[in-house]
Amino acid sequence: MQNARVPAKDIDEYIDTFPPHVREMLARLRQTIRQAAPAAEETISYQMPTFRLNGNLVHFAAYAKHIGFYPTPSAIEAFKKELSRYEGAKGSIKFPIDESLPLDLISRIVKFRAAENLAKKKKE
């Protein structure tokens, strides 16, 4: 798994540090985010893959037993019912590593966050 002492330079490098089954999950997650927010730019922030669109859009990270997904508290609240089966906190969701990712739900969350960030830009 990810070596905390050597931060990845980009998302490809981050994903490459994991075993094949985790790499596949992370690649699917990344592709889902890209499709839902094609104008977002990729970076590494807080040593995690991050997508930015008028500010932070979402982050994700892999751990021993789950994929962490960080779409902000507003998105967690907006999708609270659909996310109820997953562990999480105010701004995070834990998707078990031994289950398929809910890619349709993730896509809708990312689209929600993109609309939220773009609306924020219009107000400024």
Contact map, one row per residue, 1 for C-alpha under 8 A:
1110000000000000111000000000000000000000000000000000000000000011000000000000000000000000000000000000000000000000000000000000
1111000000000100110000000000000000000000000000000000000000000000000000000000000000000000000000000000000000000000000000000000
1111111000000000100000000000000000000000000000000000000000000000000000000000000000000000000000000000000000000000000000000000
0111111000000000000000000000000000000000000000000000000000000000000000000000000000000000000000000000000000000000000000000000
0011111000000000000000000000000000000000000000000000000000000000000000000000000000000000000000000000000000000000000000000000
0011111100000000000000000000000000000000000000000000000000000000000000000000000000000000000000000000000000000000000000000000
0011111110000100000000000000000000000000000000100000000000000000000000000000000000000000000000000000000000000000000000000000
0000011111101100000000000000000000000000000100100000000000000000000000000000000000000000000000000000000000000000000000000000
0000001111101100000000000000000000000000000100000000000000000000000000000000000000000000000000000000000000000000000000000000
0000000111111100000000000000000000000000011100001000000000000000000000000000000000000000000000000000000000000000000000000000
0000000111111110000000000000000000000000011100001000000000000000000000000000000000000000000000000000000000000000000000000000
0000000001111111000000000000000000000000000000000000000000000000000000000000000000000000000000000000000000000000000000000000
0000000111111111100000000000000000000000000000000000000000000000000000000000000000000000000000000000000000000000000000000000
0100001111111111110000000000000000000000000000011000000000000000000000000000000000000000000000000000000000000000000000000000
0000000000111111110000100110000000000000000000000000000000000000000000000000000000000000000000000000000000000000000000000000
0000000000011111111000100000000000000000000000000000000000000000000000000000000000000000000000000000000000000000000000000000
1110000000001111111000000000000000000000000000000000000000000000000000000000000000000000000000000000000000000000000000000000
1100000000000111111101100000000000000000000000000000000000000000000000000000000000000000000000000000000000000000000000000000
1000000000000001111111100000000000000000000000000000000000000000000000000000000000000000000000000000000000000000000000000000
0000000000000000011111110000000000000000000000000000000000000000000000000000000000000000000000000000000000000000000000000000
0000000000000000001111111000000000000000000000000000000000000000000000000000000000000000000000000000000000000000000000000000
0000000000000000011111111100000000000000000000000000000000000100000000000000000000000000000000001000000000000000000000000000
0000000000000011011111111110000000000000000000000000000000000000000000000000000000000000000000000000000000000000000000000000
0000000000000000000111111111000000000000000000000000000000000000000000000000000000000000000000000000000000000000000000000000
0000000000000000000011111111100000000000000000000000000000000000000000000000000000000000000000000001100000000000000000000000
0000000000000010000001111111110000000000000000000000000000000100000000000000000000000000000000000000000000000000000000000000
0000000000000010000000111111111000000000000000000000000000000000000000000000000000000000000000000000000000000000000000000000
0000000000000000000000011111111100000000000000000000000000000000000000000000000000000000000000000000000000000000000000000000
0000000000000000000000001111111110000000000000000000000000000000000000000000000000000000000000000000101000000000000000000000
0000000000000000000000000111111111000000000000000000000000000000000000000000000000000000000000000000000000000000000000000000
0000000000000000000000000011111111100000000000000000000000000000000000000000000000000000000000000000000000000000000000000000
0000000000000000000000000001111111110000000000000000000000000000000000000000000000000000000000000000001001100000000000000000
0000000000000000000000000000111111111100000000000000000000000000000000000000000000000000000000000000000001100100000000000000
0000000000000000000000000000011111111111000000000000000000000000000000000000000000000000000000000000000000000000000000000000
0000000000000000000000000000001111111100000000000000000000000000000000000000000000000000000000000000000000100000000000000000
0000000000000000000000000000000111111100000000000000000000000000000000000000000000000000000000000000000000110110000000000000
0000000000000000000000000000000011111111000000000000000000000000000000000000000000000000000000000000000000000110010000000000
0000000000000000000000000000000011111111000000000000000000000000000000000000000000000000000000000000000000000000000000000000
0000000000000000000000000000000001001111100000000000100000000000000000000000000000000000000000000000000000000000000000000000
0000000000000000000000000000000001001111110000000011100010000000000000000000000000000000000000000000000000000000000000000000
0000000000000000000000000000000000000011111000000011100000000000000000000000000000000000000000000000000000000000000000000000
0000000001100000000000000000000000000001111100001111000000000000000000000000000000000000000000000000000000000000000000000000
0000000001100000000000000000000000000000111110001111000000000000000000000000000000000000000000000000000000000000000000000000
0000000111100000000000000000000000000000011111111100000000000000000000000000000000000000000000000000000000000000000000000000
0000000000000000000000000000000000000000001111111100000000100000000000000000000000000000000000000000000000000000000000000000
0000000000000000000000000000000000000000000111110000000000000000000000000000000000000000000000000000000000000000000000000000
0000001100000000000000000000000000000000000111111000000000000000000000000000000000000000000000000000000000000000000000000000
0000000000000100000000000000000000000000000111111100000000111000000000000000000000000000000000000000000000000000000000000000
0000000001100100000000000000000000000000011110111110000000111000000000000000000000000000000000000000000000000000000000000000
0000000000000000000000000000000000000000011110011111000111110000000000000000000000000000000000000000000000000000000000000000
0000000000000000000000000000000000000001111000001111100111100000000000000000000000000000000000000000000000000000000000000000
0000000000000000000000000000000000000001111000000111111111000000000000000000000000000000000000000000000000000000000000000000
0000000000000000000000000000000000000011100000000011111110000000000000000000000000000000000000000000000000000000010011000000
0000000000000000000000000000000000000000000000000001111110000000000000000000000000000000000000000000000000000000000011001000
0000000000000000000000000000000000000000000000000001111110000000000000000000000000000000000000000000000000000000000010000000
0000000000000000000000000000000000000000000000000111111111100000000000000000000000000000000000000000000000000000000000000000
0000000000000000000000000000000000000001000000000111111111100000000000100000000000000000000000000000000000000100110010000000
0000000000000000000000000000000000000000000000000111000111110000000011110000000000000000000000000000000000000100100000000000
0000000000000000000000000000000000000000000010011110000111111000000011100000000000000000000000000000000000000000000000000000
0000000000000000000000000000000000000000000000011100000001111100001111000000000000000000000000000000000000000000000000000000
0000000000000000000000000000000000000000000000011000000000111110001110000000000000000000000000000000000000000000000000000000
0000000000000000000001000100000000000000000000000000000000011111011100000000000000000000000000000000000000000000000000000000
1000000000000000000000000000000000000000000000000000000000001111111100000000000000000000000000000000000000000000000000000000
1000000000000000000000000000000000000000000000000000000000000111110000000000000000000000000000001000000000000000000000000000
0000000000000000000000000000000000000000000000000000000000000011111000000000000000000000000000011100000000000000000000000000
0000000000000000000000000000000000000000000000000000000000000111111100000000000000000000000001111100000000000000000000000000
0000000000000000000000000000000000000000000000000000000000011110111110000000000000000000000001111000000000000000000000000000
0000000000000000000000000000000000000000000000000000000000011110011111000000000000000000000111100000000000000000000000000000
0000000000000000000000000000000000000000000000000000000001111000001111100000000000000000000111100000000000000000000000000000
0000000000000000000000000000000000000000000000000000000001110000000111110000000000000000001110000000000000000000000000000000
0000000000000000000000000000000000000000000000000000000011100000000011111111000000000000001100000000000000001100100000000000
0000000000000000000000000000000000000000000000000000000001000000000001111111000000000000011100000000000000000000000000000000
0000000000000000000000000000000000000000000000000000000000000000000000111111100000000000011100000000000000000000000000000000
0000000000000000000000000000000000000000000000000000000000000000000000111111110000000000001000000000000000000000000000000000
0000000000000000000000000000000000000000000000000000000000000000000000111111111000000000001000000000000000001001100000000000
0000000000000000000000000000000000000000000000000000000000000000000000111111111100100000011110000000000000000000000000000000
0000000000000000000000000000000000000000000000000000000000000000000000001111111100000000000000000000000000000000000000000000
0000000000000000000000000000000000000000000000000000000000000000000000000111111100000000000000000000000000000000000000000000
0000000000000000000000000000000000000000000000000000000000000000000000000011111111100000000000000000000000001000000000000000
0000000000000000000000000000000000000000000000000000000000000000000000000001111111110000000000000000000000000000000000000000
0000000000000000000000000000000000000000000000000000000000000000000000000000001111110000000000000000000000000000000000000000
0000000000000000000000000000000000000000000000000000000000000000000000000000001111111000000000000000000010000000000000000000
0000000000000000000000000000000000000000000000000000000000000000000000000001001111111100000010000000000000000000000000000000
0000000000000000000000000000000000000000000000000000000000000000000000000000000111111110000000000000000000000000000000000000
0000000000000000000000000000000000000000000000000000000000000000000000000000000001111110000000000000000000000000000000000000
0000000000000000000000000000000000000000000000000000000000000000000000000000000000111111000011100000000000000000000000000000
0000000000000000000000000000000000000000000000000000000000000000000000000000000000011111100011100000000000000000000000000000
0000000000000000000000000000000000000000000000000000000000000000000000000000000000000111111111000000000000000000000000000000
0000000000000000000000000000000000000000000000000000000000000000000000000000000000000011111110000000000000000000000000000000
0000000000000000000000000000000000000000000000000000000000000000000000011001000000000001111100000000000000000000000000000000
0000000000000000000000000000000000000000000000000000000000000000000001111111000000000001111110000000000000000000000000000000
0000000000000000000000000000000000000000000000000000000000000000000111111001000000000001111111000000000000000000000000000000
0000000000000000000000000000000000000000000000000000000000000000000111000001000000100111101111100000000000000000000000000000
0000000000000000000000000000000000000000000000000000000000000000011110000000000000000111000111110000000000000000000000000000
0000000000000000000000000000000000000000000000000000000000000000011110000000000000000110000011111010100000000000000000000000
0000000000000000000000000000000000000000000000000000000000000000111000000000000000000000000001111110000000000000000000000000
0000000000000000000001000000000000000000000000000000000000000001111000000000000000000000000000111111000000000000000000000000
0000000000000000000000000000000000000000000000000000000000000000110000000000000000000000000000011111000000000000000000000000
0000000000000000000000000000000000000000000000000000000000000000000000000000000000000000000000111111100000000000000000000000
0000000000000000000000001000000000000000000000000000000000000000000000000000000000000000000000001111110000000000000000000000
0000000000000000000000001000100000000000000000000000000000000000000000000000000000000000000000100011111000000000000000000000
0000000000000000000000000000000000000000000000000000000000000000000000000000000000000000000000000001111111000000000000000000
0000000000000000000000000000100100000000000000000000000000000000000000000000000000000000000000000000111111100000000000000000
0000000000000000000000000000000000000000000000000000000000000000000000000000000000000000000000000000011111110000000000000000
0000000000000000000000000000000000000000000000000000000000000000000000000000000001000000000000000000011111111000000000000000
0000000000000000000000000000000110000000000000000000000000000000000000000000000000000000000000000000011111111100000000000000
0000000000000000000000000000000110110000000000000000000000000000000000000000000000000000000000000000001111111110000000000000
0000000000000000000000000000000000010000000000000000000000000000000000000000000000000000000000000000000111111111000000000000
0000000000000000000000000000000000000000000000000000000000000000000000100010001000000000000000000000000011111111100000000000
0000000000000000000000000000000010011000000000000000000011000000000000100000000000000000000000000000000001111111110000000000
0000000000000000000000000000000000011000000000000000000000000000000000000000000000000000000000000000000000111111111000000000
0000000000000000000000000000000000000000000000000000000000000000000000000010000000000000000000000000000000011111111100000000
0000000000000000000000000000000000000000000000000000000011000000000000100010000000000000000000000000000000001111111110000000
0000000000000000000000000000000000001000000000000000100010000000000000000000000000000000000000000000000000000111111111000000
0000000000000000000000000000000000000000000000000000000000000000000000000000000000000000000000000000000000000011111111100000
0000000000000000000000000000000000000000000000000000000000000000000000000000000000000000000000000000000000000001111111110000
0000000000000000000000000000000000000000000000000000111010000000000000000000000000000000000000000000000000000000111111111000
0000000000000000000000000000000000000000000000000000110000000000000000000000000000000000000000000000000000000000011111111100
0000000000000000000000000000000000000000000000000000000000000000000000000000000000000000000000000000000000000000001111111110
0000000000000000000000000000000000000000000000000000000000000000000000000000000000000000000000000000000000000000000111111111
0000000000000000000000000000000000000000000000000000010000000000000000000000000000000000000000000000000000000000000011111111
0000000000000000000000000000000000000000000000000000000000000000000000000000000000000000000000000000000000000000000001111111
0000000000000000000000000000000000000000000000000000000000000000000000000000000000000000000000000000000000000000000000111111
0000000000000000000000000000000000000000000000000000000000000000000000000000000000000000000000000000000000000000000000011111
